[in-house]
Amino acid sequence: MACLAGLTVYVSKRVDGDLSVLTALTSKLQSLGAQVSKRITREVSHVVFLQKLLPSAAEQALQDAALKDVYSRLQKVGSARHSPLCTAARADKAGQHR
């Protein structure tokens, strides 16, 4: 199923350096047809910001700073396009919860 074909996704790294979630999510996005970008560019249509569950106060402060940095970089490059929602994925997900 390539319901994410045509999307370019930037996936942020977690502040604690754990790359296992990044690797798994990147693989899943690619298997669904998305192109994953290692940098924020004008071609990026979607951003996934990875956060640690139950962070310490220091980790939360780092996460907040990292999120602000992502927003700042997005504003600098601007957005070259807007991508449509993947209605097939939404329909599949809705069917799983019945």
RODRENZA-532875 format. One record per residue (C-alpha): x, y, z; residue in three letters. Coordinates in Angstrom, 3 decimals. Each point is the difference from the previous one (the first is absolute). Layout:
BEGIN
<atom east="X" north="Y" up="Z" type="ala"/>
...
END
This chain:
BEGIN
<atom east="0.000" north="0.000" up="0.000" type="met"/>
<atom east="1.517" north="3.326" up="-1.058" type="ala"/>
<atom east="-2.510" north="2.365" up="1.566" type="cys"/>
<atom east="2.760" north="2.452" up="0.953" type="leu"/>
<atom east="1.432" north="0.216" up="-3.523" type="ala"/>
<atom east="0.873" north="3.570" up="-0.887" type="gly"/>
<atom east="0.644" north="1.058" up="3.610" type="leu"/>
<atom east="3.399" north="1.128" up="1.196" type="thr"/>
<atom east="0.308" north="-0.439" up="3.753" type="val"/>
<atom east="2.596" north="1.340" up="2.409" type="tyr"/>
<atom east="0.277" north="-2.071" up="3.195" type="val"/>
<atom east="1.760" north="1.703" up="2.913" type="ser"/>
<atom east="2.438" north="-1.831" up="2.236" type="lys"/>
<atom east="-0.897" north="-0.464" up="3.645" type="arg"/>
<atom east="1.931" north="2.173" up="2.445" type="val"/>
<atom east="1.180" north="-3.048" up="1.967" type="asp"/>
<atom east="1.775" north="-1.365" up="-3.088" type="gly"/>
<atom east="-2.121" north="-3.180" up="-0.292" type="asp"/>
<atom east="0.095" north="-0.872" up="-3.700" type="leu"/>
<atom east="-2.103" north="-3.188" up="0.161" type="ser"/>
<atom east="-3.318" north="1.862" up="-0.306" type="val"/>
<atom east="1.395" north="2.210" up="-2.763" type="leu"/>
<atom east="1.194" north="-3.025" up="-1.963" type="thr"/>
<atom east="-3.279" north="-1.900" up="0.402" type="ala"/>
<atom east="-2.167" north="2.985" up="-0.903" type="leu"/>
<atom east="2.164" north="0.892" up="-3.003" type="thr"/>
<atom east="-0.280" north="-3.561" up="-1.297" type="ser"/>
<atom east="-3.779" north="-0.009" up="0.461" type="lys"/>
<atom east="-0.437" north="3.343" up="-1.771" type="leu"/>
<atom east="2.132" north="-1.208" up="-2.912" type="gln"/>
<atom east="-1.943" north="-3.261" up="-0.239" type="ser"/>
<atom east="-3.183" north="2.081" up="-0.331" type="leu"/>
<atom east="1.529" north="1.943" up="-2.886" type="gly"/>
<atom east="1.277" north="3.161" up="1.695" type="ala"/>
<atom east="3.383" north="1.500" up="-0.708" type="gln"/>
<atom east="1.833" north="0.739" up="3.257" type="val"/>
<atom east="2.238" north="3.058" up="0.038" type="ser"/>
<atom east="3.012" north="0.256" up="2.308" type="lys"/>
<atom east="-0.294" north="3.808" up="0.001" type="arg"/>
<atom east="-2.777" north="2.557" up="-0.047" type="ile"/>
<atom east="-0.242" north="1.257" up="-3.563" type="thr"/>
<atom east="-2.665" north="1.719" up="-2.099" type="arg"/>
<atom east="-1.088" north="-3.431" up="-1.249" type="glu"/>
<atom east="-0.980" north="-1.202" up="3.497" type="val"/>
<atom east="-3.775" north="-0.253" up="0.200" type="ser"/>
<atom east="-0.324" north="-1.617" up="3.458" type="his"/>
<atom east="1.989" north="0.014" up="3.241" type="val"/>
<atom east="0.004" north="-2.673" up="2.700" type="val"/>
<atom east="1.405" north="1.212" up="3.310" type="phe"/>
<atom east="1.069" north="-2.875" up="2.244" type="leu"/>
<atom east="-0.316" north="0.574" up="3.727" type="gln"/>
<atom east="0.993" north="-2.171" up="2.926" type="lys"/>
<atom east="-2.851" north="-1.196" up="2.167" type="leu"/>
<atom east="0.232" north="1.202" up="3.605" type="leu"/>
<atom east="3.128" north="2.131" up="-0.414" type="pro"/>
<atom east="1.857" north="1.463" up="2.941" type="ser"/>
<atom east="-0.214" north="3.775" up="0.454" type="ala"/>
<atom east="3.355" north="0.424" up="-1.739" type="ala"/>
<atom east="-1.063" north="-2.235" up="-2.899" type="glu"/>
<atom east="-3.284" north="1.890" up="-0.307" type="gln"/>
<atom east="1.910" north="3.274" up="-0.261" type="ala"/>
<atom east="2.202" north="-1.532" up="-2.727" type="leu"/>
<atom east="-3.086" north="-1.279" up="-1.853" type="gln"/>
<atom east="-1.631" north="3.420" up="0.152" type="asp"/>
<atom east="3.158" north="1.631" up="-1.373" type="ala"/>
<atom east="0.267" north="-2.626" up="-2.757" type="ala"/>
<atom east="-3.637" north="0.550" up="-1.013" type="leu"/>
<atom east="0.532" north="3.766" up="-0.142" type="lys"/>
<atom east="3.061" north="-0.637" up="-2.168" type="asp"/>
<atom east="-2.044" north="-2.123" up="-2.429" type="val"/>
<atom east="-2.638" north="2.753" up="-0.257" type="tyr"/>
<atom east="2.727" north="2.573" up="-0.588" type="ser"/>
<atom east="1.597" north="-2.044" up="-2.782" type="arg"/>
<atom east="-3.400" north="-0.572" up="-1.603" type="leu"/>
<atom east="-0.657" north="3.725" up="-0.041" type="gln"/>
<atom east="3.393" north="0.660" up="-1.592" type="lys"/>
<atom east="-0.446" north="-2.437" up="-2.889" type="val"/>
<atom east="-3.727" north="0.537" up="-0.485" type="gly"/>
<atom east="-2.267" north="-2.626" up="-1.485" type="ser"/>
<atom east="0.156" north="-0.759" up="-3.707" type="ala"/>
<atom east="-3.265" north="-1.930" up="-0.063" type="arg"/>
<atom east="-2.937" north="-1.349" up="1.912" type="his"/>
<atom east="-0.739" north="-3.699" up="-0.261" type="ser"/>
<atom east="-3.418" north="-1.655" up="0.074" type="pro"/>
<atom east="-0.999" north="-2.190" up="2.906" type="leu"/>
<atom east="0.285" north="-3.714" up="-0.485" type="cys"/>
<atom east="-3.670" north="-0.911" up="0.143" type="thr"/>
<atom east="0.685" north="-3.695" up="-0.578" type="ala"/>
<atom east="2.126" north="-0.213" up="3.167" type="ala"/>
<atom east="-2.648" north="1.859" up="1.991" type="arg"/>
<atom east="-2.687" north="-2.378" up="-1.268" type="ala"/>
<atom east="2.136" north="-3.039" up="0.871" type="asp"/>
<atom east="0.676" north="1.334" up="3.477" type="lys"/>
<atom east="-3.698" north="0.731" up="0.588" type="ala"/>
<atom east="-0.859" north="-3.551" up="-1.074" type="gly"/>
<atom east="2.443" north="-1.478" up="2.517" type="gln"/>
<atom east="-1.757" north="1.657" up="2.944" type="his"/>
<atom east="-3.465" north="-1.372" up="-0.730" type="arg"/>
END
